Amino acid sequence: MQTTATDTGAGLVYELWAPFERTLHVTPASSALLFAPPQRVVAVGAAASDSGGLPAAFIPPFAAEVGVFVNGAVNPPLAGVHVTLSPPPADDSTAASASPAVFVTGANGRYQAGPFRSTEGYTAVAVKPGYSLVPTLLDPFQFEAHMLNSISVNVVLASYKVCVCVCDV
């Protein structure tokens, strides 16, 4: 199979050569762009090229738009926080809602999520054992971290040693 791409100024035009009577699933991918439709199924037909080579497959164009990114943070900086971004529910019973996505903060307490068509209606929940993480009032993707207290109590009964840990006191 051979693929070539040409920049026409209005976008990339791909030419794909594949064996006769093949079905191809074409899925564009980008770290910053969103595509519609997300995938196309293309059947390689009987029309052979003028040079007697393999039949050509025409791939209808994809629409692309620049996605929106969430740049969130935990303050004070805290690594290893799991932030779950959940999309709003679908607006009608026939449309499927996107799945929640989980991102993890780096050593600087920051995370980046996306691309999304819009972040309107998205909710964010941050979790790390031993911490209370509360979204800020001005930005639901920014969190304040508060370390929880813990008390460790050793209880000795006769010749047995029992350790009890009480957390979030």
HUQUIFEN-V791768 format. One record per residue. N is the residue number from 1. PHI is phi in whole degrees, -180 to 180 (none if undefined). Layout:
# HUQUIFEN-V791768
n = [N	N]
phi = [PHI	PHI]
This chain:
# HUQUIFEN-V791768
n = [1	2	3	4	5	6	7	8	9	10	11	12	13	14	15	16	17	18	19	20	21	22	23	24	25	26	27	28	29	30	31	32	33	34	35	36	37	38	39	40	41	42	43	44	45	46	47	48	49	50	51	52	53	54	55	56	57	58	59	60	61	62	63	64	65	66	67	68	69	70	71	72	73	74	75	76	77	78	79	80	81	82	83	84	85	86	87	88	89	90	91	92	93	94	95	96	97	98	99	100	101	102	103	104	105	106	107	108	109	110	111	112	113	114	115	116	117	118	119	120	121	122	123	124	125	126	127	128	129	130	131	132	133	134	135	136	137	138	139	140	141	142	143	144	145	146	147	148	149	150	151	152	153	154	155	156	157	158	159	160	161	162	163	164	165	166	167	168	169]
phi = [none	-126	-128	-130	-128	-128	-86	-94	92	-104	140	-90	-112	-104	-118	-124	-113	-143	-59	-57	56	-107	-108	-113	-109	-105	-127	-74	-142	-157	-81	-128	-107	-114	-117	-134	-68	-70	-155	-127	-106	-123	-101	-81	-91	-86	-72	-88	-72	-64	-85	81	-81	-75	-63	-93	-114	-91	-106	-58	-67	-106	-88	-127	-139	-73	-81	-99	-113	-100	-112	-106	-157	-116	-125	-64	-52	-143	-82	81	-80	-93	-109	-103	-101	-114	-74	-66	-64	-60	-80	-146	-71	-92	-89	-88	-85	-69	-83	-63	-127	-112	-127	-120	-71	-86	-60	-86	79	-106	-144	-128	-129	141	-83	-123	-69	-161	-103	-63	86	-71	-118	-127	-130	-111	-140	-153	-55	90	-134	-105	-118	-119	-66	-75	-70	-86	-144	-69	-101	-109	-131	-100	-104	-131	-73	-81	-84	-142	-126	-111	-120	-100	-117	-111	-118	51	-104	-105	-110	-119	-109	-121	-116	-112	-108	59	-98]
